[in-house]
């Protein structure tokens, strides 16, 4: 027994010595890099735990800098609900501090214990990758990346975080130019294939309820990201650019099969795309984030993901520097992008591979094709290893091109072969409000659009030259979306409607049936038009046009709906309350009372449809049912009352959009017709005293023969004015040239903000 005890005691002494040696090894600086402990599935070196462990957020902003805190970084640090991590490098001041930011020096980065760090060179933009890993380790579900000279304009509220969204999906082939989509068709983003810059793109889109894009890029005003070829040829050397994009235009979703370059400025990544943040380290600085973007897009197709582009929500002020040096760094963008796009389009990943295995394969295949070097393939493997160690959930693989993929997701091939895939999908043609392009020489004071409108009016008025000379400053409503609805496809009237309204409304949607017939007439005009193809039963269900227009997600303050036979007095709009619902005179009808000979009791679209819709509403949403019926009863003073009346014009402020859209959609499912929906819905969601009663001349359904007799310049509208029967007769031409067009100039100093 004594012998055994001495052996046990010796074993315990040996164990104690080993433990001491282990702690000594951990305390030794060289051992720190290899010593990791796990907290909440995240690996950190023991030295970093006390410094960063309390910093947690599900929303992170990642920036790299070589300067002291810039005004834009200070702005980012104060955006509510977001944390900022700033990644330093050798040139970053050692005493960089900001109380609202986490700053990672090179020493901090090396101490985090991520394997990825070992392949990130110093003085490289790729070191931003350490910021991504830090954010993921500290709870990131969403990451916004930008640079230290970019400033968001809306506190990042433009981006979509919900899993699904309404919007328009591009129907073109191979390439998408986001600058064209947002009103600058002669510009192109850095990394867009130069051989395709001059191609005429399609204006075709598809409106539906889509999966929210996993990667979202907002455009940048003032000095956006363009290549050195543009800056050397279309920018004055010492001047600052002041480029604007259409800030009211709807977002665009890019389908699988189509590529669009995106960079690392003003870009948001949802959780299922955090793997795509990796920046390659073996390309030049001007190429790395663009190559990353193409690589990521191809992999998104393997998980049913998309890239989306959003209206400008940031501004950049770029310092002048050597554009020739930029051109040297961008050579691969000029001469290799088309080859990269072709390679990625044809690239395949075996059906049995996991998503991360496809990432590794694509990175390796891009090495074999000389798009980057072997170190980036190795970097991808370490990046995946670190993501797994952090507990990041690998996206589910849905092999692109498989039957399962074809059944669930939209691809460019499917878009080209089918015109209507479900009842929800709507054909759309979209063209943004044109923006003034940058020029190397000075420009005329009048915009091309104003000159064009002046020429159109002068041509119509044959000799009224005073019109052209006064069209220097006109009333405009950029914050209002005008929706013009054709009950019947009289699209031959498009030219005159454009002449009357397009100079006042930069954003107009035309809506009706038969897109092919619309295209026949629209192609004769000077610029493309926006159009929604809707089967609205010859106007009986005209509210469908307003529904689809709202779903397109224009960033406007209000929606003005009118029939193509309404004459709108544009000079009065700004004098009416744009924060109220606009309605017209109507009458109350009781559900329990029969009124023979009236369309309200049509068996399919009238009172019976209304009653059925109310019963269904009570079942699906009792709260909305009670709110709507209580408001309606109070306004109509009838327990079962609703409204019927004129329905050719209405206005809906943005603040009412959600409620208005909900009730319009609900009632439309029961084919309730427009002359009940438009009078009833606003009176079911707002008190009568808060509605604005429009002033206008309503002459029923027969066209007005003598327009001046019914015209009142202080009113908002006249109905019914049939363009084909009024405009091209001598009396009509006299009215428009002597009265209507001059009145559009009467308050020409006014402009909506």
N, C-alpha and C positions, 0 to 999 in steps of 0.2 A: 504494500500500500504506500509506504514511504517512497519507494522508487517511482511508482506511478505519479505521485504528487509532484515530485521534482520534474518529471517529464512534462506534466501539464504546465507547471510554472515556467519552464523554459519556452514552451510554445507561446504562452501569453506574452512573455518578454519580447520574443521575436515579432509577434503581431504588433505590439506597441511600437517597436522601432519602425516597422513598415508603414504604419499609419503616420508617424512623424515625418518620414521621408516623403510620403504622398502629399502632406500639407505643405512641406517645404517646396516640392515641385510645383504645386499650384501657385504658391506665392512668388515663385521665380518668374520674371517678366516673360521669358520665352515660353513658359508653360501656360501663360494666360491665353494665348491664341488657341491652344488646343483644349483648354478646360472650359467645358460648357455645362450649364445646369438648365433644366427645363422648368419653366413656369408657364402654366396655361398653354402647354404645347408650343411654346416659343423658346428658341435657344438664345441665350445671351451669355456673355462672359460675366463672371461674378463681379468684376470691377464696375460694370455698367449698370447693374441692377439698381443701386441706390440713386443713381443720377437720373434715370429715365423711367423707372417702373411705374411712377404715379401718373404719367402722361398717357391718357387713353382718349380715343375719340373714334367714332365710326365714319367721320368725314375728315379727310386730310388734303392739304395743299402741299405740293412738293415743288421746290424751286432750287436752283443752283445759282451761285453768284461768286464773283471775285471782287466785289465792291462792298463797302460799308452799306448798312441798310438803306435801300433806295426808298423814295416816297411810295413807289408802287408796292414794295414788300411791306412797308408799314401799313399801307391800305389793306393788303391781303390779311395781315395779322389781326385786323379788327373786324373781319367779316363774321357776323354772329353764327355760331354753330359749327365753325370749322377750326381745325388746328393747322399750324404751318410748320413744316420741317424744311430747313435750309441746309443744303449740302455744300460744304466748302471744298476747296482744293488748295494747291500750293500757293496760289496768288491771293487767296482770300485773307483779309486781315486777321491776324491771330486773336485780336481782341474783339472780334465781331460779337455784338450783343443786341438782342431785342427781347424785352420781357415777355412778349406774346408769341415768340417763335422758339422752336427747338433748333439749335444750331449743332450740326455734326461736323466737327473738324476732321482732318485726315486721321488723327489719333483716335477720335471717337469712332470713326467708321471701321478702323482696323480692330477696335476693341469689341465690336458688336458680335463677332464670332461667326459671321456668315461666310460660307465657302466662296460665294460669288466674288467677294472683295479681292481675292487673290489674283483674279484675271482682269481687274479694272486698272488701267494705267493712270498715273497721275497726269494732271493737266488735260483731262479728257472729259467731254460732256457725258460720257458713259457712266461717270461716277454718280450721276443723278440716280442710278439704279439703287444705290445704297439708301437713298431717301425713300424709294418705293418699298423696299424691304422693311425699313424702320416703321413706315406707316402701317403696313400689313401686320407687323408684329405688335403694334399698339392699337389694334382694333379696327383698322380701316375696312369699311364695306364699299366706300366710294373714294376715288382719288382724283383730284383735279391737278393737272400739271400745267405749269406756265413758266415764263421767264421773268427776270427782275425788272423788265421795262414794259410789262403788260399790266393793264389795270382793268378789271371787270367793271362793267357799267351798271349791273343790276344785282350785285351781291350773289351772283351765280344762280339766280332764280329762273333763268331761261331754260336751263337744262332740265330734263325729265328723269325723275327717280322712280316713278311708278313702273310696275312691270310691263304695262301695255299703254298704248297711246293711239289716238286718232291722228292720221296724217297722210301725206302723199308719198308714194314710193315711185322712184324713177323707172321709166319703162324703156330706156335706151339700151344700147349695146356697148359692152366692153369698158367704156370710160364715162365718167361723170365729172363735169367742171363746176364746182360749187360757186365759183365767182360769177359764172354766167347765170346760175340759178338765182343769185341775189342781185341781179341788175347790172353786172359789169361783164357783158359778153365778149369784150375785147381783151380781158385780162385772164391770167391763168396762175394758179398757185405754184410755188416752187415744187418741182418734181412731176409736174404734168408733162406727159410725153410731147416734145416739141413738134413732132410730125403730125400731131392731132390738134394743135392749137387752132388752125384755120378751118377745121371741119365744122359743118353745120349740124348742131346737135338736135335731137328731138325735143319737143315740148310736151311729150306724152308722159302722164303719170297715172297712178292708180290710187284712189282714195279708199281707205279701209281702216279697221282697228288692228294695229300691228303690235308685235313684240317690240318693246322700247329698244332702240339701238344700244348695244352694249358699249360702244365707243361713240362719244358725241363731241364734235368740234364746233365751237362757235366762231363765226367770222370776226375779224378784227378791223376796225375802222382806222383811218388816218394813214398808217404805214404798214399795210399787211405784208404777209410773207410771200414775196415774189423773187424770182431768180435774177441773177446779175445781168442776163441778156435784156430783160425788161428794164432794169435800172439804168443800164448803159445807153439804151435807145429811146426811152420814153420818160425820162426824169431829168430835170435840170440838176446839174452836178451839186450845186450848193444849196438847193432848196429842199424843204421838207415836203414829203408827199402829204396829201390830204384826201385820200381815197375814201369814198363812202359806199356802203352797200345798202340795199333795201332792207331797212330794219323792221318793216311791217310784213315782209314776205313769210310764208309758212316754212317750217323745217322741211328738209328733204331726206328721205331714207334711201340708201343705196342697196339694191338687191344683190344676192349672191350671183356671181358671174360678171359683175361690174366693179371696176376699180376707180378709186379717187384718192389722190395724195392727201395725207394729213400730217401735220407736224406735231411738235411737243409743246406748242403754245396754245393756251386757252382750250385745253382738251380734257374731257371728263371720261373716266373709266368706271363702269359699274363693276360689281363684285365678280360677275362671271367672266370679265375680261381683264382682271388685274394681272393675269399671266402675260398679257400683251404689252406691258410697260417696259419690258427689257429693251435697252438701247445697245446696239452693237458697238464694239470698241475698235474694229479694224478698218472702218471706212473713214472718210474725212468728216470733219465737223458739219459741213453743209449737206452731207448725204445721210448721216447716221439715222436721224429721226424719220426721214422719208422712206428709207429702205425698211426701217422698223414698221412703218405704217403699211407698206405693201405686204410684207411678211405676215403681219397680224390679220389683215383683211382676208388673205387666203385661208388662214387657219380658222377665222370666224365662220367660214362656210362649213367647216366640219362640226360645228355645234349649233347651227341654226341661228347664228348671230349676224348683226349688221352694223354698219357705220352710219351715223346720221349727221347732217350738217344743219346748224341752227343760225338764226339771224344774228347780225353783229351784236355782241354783248361785251365787248372789250375794246380798248383803244391802245395803240402802241406808238411810242415816239422813239424812233430808231436813230442812233447816232450815225452821221455820215462816216464812211470808211472806204477802203479801196474795193471797188466793185470788180476790178480786174483780178484781185486776189480771190474774191468770192468765185469768180468764173473759173479760176484754176481748180478750186476745191469742188466745183459743181460739175466737172467734166463727165462724171459717170451719170449724173442726172440728164445731161444733154444727149449722151450717146449710148447709154445702156438701159434707160427706163423702158423703152419699147420692148427690148429683148427680155427684161425682167417680167413685164406684164404678160408677154407671150408664154414665158416659162411657167409662171404661176397659174395661168389659165389652164395649161395642159397638165400641170403637176397632179399626181395621184398619191393617195396614201391607202395602203391595204385596209380592207374592211375589218380585219381582225385586230388592228392596232388600237391602242387607247389614244385619248386625245394628247396626253403628254408625249407619247411615243411619236405621234405625228409632228409635234413641235420639234422634237429632236431630229427626225428624219428631214424635215424641210430645212432646218438650219444646216444640216450636213450636206444636203443636195445643193444648197446655195453656195457652199464652199466649192463643190465640184464644178459649179457653173461660174466660178470666179466673181461672185457678187460680193463676197466678203471672205475672210480667211479662217483657217482652222480654229483659231482661238475663240471665234464667236460661236462655233459649234460646241466647243467645250464650255463656253460661258453659258450657253443655253442649258446644258446638262446640270451645271452647278446651280443655276437659277431655279430649275425645277426641283432640285434636291432641297434648296432652302425653302421654297414654297411648301413642299411636303412637310418639312420639319416644323413649319409654322402652323400647320394644320389647315392650310388653304385647300379648299375642296376642288378637286379636278373636275372640269366641265365634262358633262356626259357627251360622248362621241356619237354623232349621227352622221355616218359617212355621206359626204357630198356626192350626189348623183345616184344614191341608192333609192329603192322604191319607198322606203320609209321616209327619206328626206323629201322626195317628190310629193308624198301625200301630205306632209305637214308644212312645208316651207315654200316660199316663192323664190324662183330662180329666174334669171333673164331668159332662159329657154322657154320656160312656161309662159312668161309674159309675152313672148313673141308669137306663140302658137295659139294662145287663147285670149279672146277679147273680154270675156266675162266669166270668172271662175266661181263666184258665189253671188248670191243676191245682194250682199253687203258691198261688194266692190264696185266702185263708180269710176268710169273713165273721165279723166281730167286732162285738159290742156292748160299749162301754166306758163306765164311770162311775167317776170317781175317788173316793177316800176323802174324804168331806165335811169341810171345814175350817170353823172358827168364823168367821162373817163379822164385820167391824167394825160396831159400833153406836154411835150418838151418846149413848145412855143406858147405864147399867150393866146388866149381864146377870146372869142367875141363875147359881149356882155349877155346876149340872148342865147338861151339853150337851144339845141337843135329841135327839141320837142316843141318849144314855143314857136319857133320859126315854121315848123311843119304845120302846126295848128292854124297859124295865121294864113299860110298858103291855102289850106283847105277851105277856110271860111271865105277868103278872098275869091277863090275859084267858084264857090257856090254863089256868092253874092255878086259876081260879075261887075266889078267896077267900084265897089264900096271900099276904096283903098284906105279909108280912115281906120278900118278894122285892123289891118295889118300893122299900122303904125302905133296903135295903142296896146297891142298885146305884148307889153313888156313886163307887166307885173299883174298877175291874175289871181283871182280867188281860188285857193286850193284847199282840199280837205284830205291830206295824206293819212289822217287818223280815222277815216271812215271808209269802210268797205261797201261799195255800191254793187248791189246784185240786181241785174236786169234780166227779167224772165220773159221768154217768148212762149206764149200759149200755143202758138203754131209756128212752124219753122220759117218765118219770114226773114231769113237771114240776109236778104238783099238790103235790109235797112241798117246793117252794121255800120256802113260808112258814115251815115249821117248821125247815128247815135254816138259814134266816136268823135265826130266833129263837135257835137254839142257838149259832151260830158268828159272826155278823156283828159282835157286840159285842166279840169277842175278836180277830178278824182284820179289820182295815180293808180288806184287799185280798183279795178272793175272786174266783176265776174259776170259773164253771160251764161245763161242757163236755159236748157231746153232739150228737146229730143233730136235724134238724128245727127250725130257728130259728123258724118260724112258730108251731109248737106251744109253744115256749118263751115267745114273746112273749105268747101268749094268757094264760098263767098269770102271767108276770112283771109285766104291766101292772096286776095287782090289788094289787101290793105298794106300800109307801109310798115307795120310792125305786127308781130304775133299777138294774139289775144288770149285771155284766160277764159276757159269754158268748162262747164260741168254738164255732162250728158245725163239727163234725168227724164225718165218716163213719168210725167206728172198728169197724165190723163187729160191732155189739152187744157191744162190750167186748173182743173178741179182740185188737184193735189199740189198746187204750186208751192205750198209750204215746204215741200221736199227740197226745193232749191235752197231755201234759207237754211234748212237743217244741214245739208251737205256743205254749204259755204262755211258755216260755223265750225264744222268738223275739220276743215282744212288747217285750222290753227294760225290764221293770220293774227299778227299782234296789233290789233286796232282797238279803238275806244268805242266803236259802235258799228252797227250793221244797218244799212239803208236799203230796203227791199222795194222794188217797183216793177210794174209791168212795162213792156216795151211800148205800150200805148199811153203811157203817162208822160206828160210834159212837165219837167221839174225845173222850178225857178231857183237855180243854184245860188243866186245872189242873196237869198234870204236864209239859207240853212244855218249860218252861224248866229243868227239872231234868235233861234229857237233853242230851248233847253236840251242840250245834248246828253244830259245825265238822266233824262226821263224817257219812259216808253211813250212813243207817239201813236195815237189812235185816231180813228175817225168816227163820225156819228153812226150809231147803230141802234138797234132796238132789242128789247128783251123778249125772249120766247120762253114759254113754260113747257117742260117736257110732257106734262099731262094734258095739254091743250092741243087739239088738232087744228091745223090751219091749212085747209085744202088749197091746192094750187101753188103752194110755196115749196121751194126746193129744200127748205130746212127739214121737211118730213119725207125726203127721198128715202126709200126703204134701205138703200145700201150706204149712203154717205151722210145722211142727215141725223135726225133725232134718235133713231134706233141705234145708229153707230155710236152716238154720243153716250147714250145710256149704257150700252155694252162696255164702252171704254171706262166709264166711271165705276162700274161694278168690278172690272178687272183691276183698276187702280186701287180700290179699297182692299183687294186681296194682296196685291204685291207690295203696297207701301201705304199703310194706314195713316201714317203721319202726313205724307204729302196729300193724301185724299182729304183728310180733315182740314188741312190748311187751305187747299184749293177750294173746296166746297163752301167752307165758312166765309172766305173772302168773296166768293161769287155771290153767295146769298146776301151778304151785307151790301154789296154793290148793286145788285139787281133788285133787292127788296122782295125777292121771290125765293121761296124755299127750294124750288126745283127749276129756277130760271137759268138760262144761258143766253148767248147773244148771237145775232146774225147781222151781217152788214157788209159794207164795201171792204175789199181785200186786195186792192191793187197797189197799196203803198203802206209801209210801216217802218218804224225805226226802233231798234233794240240796242240800248247801251251795253257795253261789255259786262257791267256788273250784274246784269240780269241774264246773261247768256246761259249759265248752267240750268237755272230754273226754266227759262223759256225753251231751251233745247229739250229738256226732259219731257215737258208736257207736250210739246209739238210732236216729238217722237212717239210718245205713248198714244196720243189720239190718232196719229197717222197710221199706226198699226191696225186700226179699225176702219181705215179709209174715210175718216171724217174729213169733209171737204173744207176748203180754205176759207169760205165765207162764214164758217162757224169757228174754226180754229183761231184765225187772226183777231176777230173781235173778242172771243171768249178767254183765250189764254192770258193776255195782259190783265184783264179784269179779274182773273182768278189768282194772280200773284201780287197785285198791288192795289192800294186804295184808289178810288176814283179821283180824289183831290191831288194825288201824286202822278196822275197821267196827264200828258199834254195832248189837248185836242187840236189836231191839225186843221188849218184853214186851207180849203181848196175848193175847186169847182168840179163836181161830179155830175156828169151828164149821162149816166147809164152806160149801156153797152154799144149804142150806136155812135159811130164816129162823128165828131164835130165838124160841120161844114164851114162854119164861120168862126175861126179861132179867136180873132180880136174881140168878138162879142162876148165870149166867156172868159177871156183872159183878164187876170188881175195881178199886177206886178207885186202886190204886197202879200199875195197868197203863196203857198208852197207848191201847188201843182194844179194841173188841168187834166181831166180824164173825160172822154176818150179822144186821143189825138193819133190817128193812124198815119204814120209817116208816109207810107206809099201813096196815100190819097191827099196829103196836105202839103208836103214839102216841095214837090216838083210842079205844082200849079202856080200860076203867076201870083195869086192872092197869098198863097203860103210863103212863097219866096219873099214877097214884100214884107210880110209879118216878121219873119225871122231876121231879115237883114236890117229892117228899120227899127224894130222893137226888141226882139229877143236877144240877139247877139250884142247890141250896144248895152243892154242892161247887165250883161255878164261882166262888163267893164266898169259899171257904175261904182262899185265898192272895191276897185282893184287893189287898193292898198292893204286890204285885209288878207291875212294868211293864217290858217290854222297852225298851231304849234306842232 
